[in-house]
Amino acid sequence: MGSPRRGVKLRNNGILSAYDLAQADESWIRRKYSVVMQRTVQELNGKSCISIDDLPEKKQLLVSRSFRERVTSYDHIRSLLAGYISRACEKLRLQGSVTKSISVFIRTSPFSEGASYSNSMTIRLNQYTADTSTLIKAGSYALEKIFKDGYDYQKAGIMLFDIAPDHRQQLCLFQAEKYDNNARKRMKLLDHINGKYGKQTLRFASESKKRWYMHQNHLSPAYTTRWEDLLVVK
């Protein structure tokens, strides 16, 4: 409920728990403390009064995974990164944000006896967007520039940054908006169908069918949901 001093003040006024606060008179709370504390009382009584705009937004969105097996193919890494970008864009739209920059990185294992390589590239767009297809194109371009044949890649990932609220983004003065109402409708439909029928019900052609190609050698057995993992008593 804020600072220790405020907690002492509440206790001195007989408010020792959240229940006590919920029962307090709202006008008295506002006079004695603040409008923020009054909103807290209203929330405790089931009245929604804290806007979603007041909630913190993520300033960066990172999606990266270590591969279960080493990957050597550009096309394979590209399809996995497209899945990572798709997942990051889902999170971006969920919080009502747009981005202007995407960073892509790839690397071999630091513990491998073979040749090592790591690199990254950042693409800065000229407009803000939350369109998955736009960011997949940018991410694929970055991967094309940094990918090298002949290496066993162990990890890849993407990061979205330079993130801003969609309703407060700065538009380009001399260009038409690319992330327009039609693009927003497409993304909204995509999220709706995947939210209703399951992830990747709709997906981009460049996206891997298995979004996570993870190392799972040490995954805990599913004793209660998989027949082959049931314990056998001898």
Secondary structure, DSSP 4 states (H G I P E B T S, - for coil): ---HHHHHHHHHTT--SHHHHHHS-HHHHHHHT-HHHHHHHHHHTT---S-GGGS---S-EEEEEEEEEEE--HHHHHHHHHHHHHHHHHHHHHTTEEEEEEEEEEEE-TT-SS---EEEEEEEEEEEE--HHHHHHHHHHHHHHH--TT--EEEEEEEEEEEEEGGGPPPPSSS--SS-HHHHHHHHHHHHHHHHH-TTSS--TTS-SSS--B--TTPPP-TTT-GGGS----
